[in-house]
Structure formats: C-alpha cells, structure tokens
C-alpha cells in the first residue's frame, strides 16, 4: 500500500477496486459531478489522481452512507 500512495495516476479499474465501485459508476459520476474530472492519457484512458480518489470517496460516502440523493450530494 505504501508504494501505491507514491504514484501520480491510477487507472479506472484500480480506483474501482480501491473504492469497491464498478467502473460504470465512476464514469457516470464524472458526468454528474463537475469537480470529478480525471485526466485522460494519450490512449484515452482515465488517469485518476489522489485528489480524484478523495472526491470519489466523498461522493460515495454522501450517497451510500449518509443517504443523500444525487441532487443533495451535488449541492453539498
């Protein structure tokens, strides 16, 4: 785990595994939450930063743990 935190970018499958979310959920959230915008590399694959992963975890917490609606989570 320690060497993972030194990386600059993570693939969508790595983020999905870390957060226990399906990749299609992450892609959907990109369209719904303007602050979640992972860069895309030359091949067009998403490259998530630590900041992006933190945002994903926050959104997941708001929706799944605190039971916010999509609209409520966006406002929050």
Secondary structure, 3 states (H helix, E strand, C coil): CCCHHHCCCECHHHHHHHHCCCHHHHHHHHHHCCCCCCEECCCCCEEECHHHHHHHHHHHHHHHHCCCCHHHHHHC
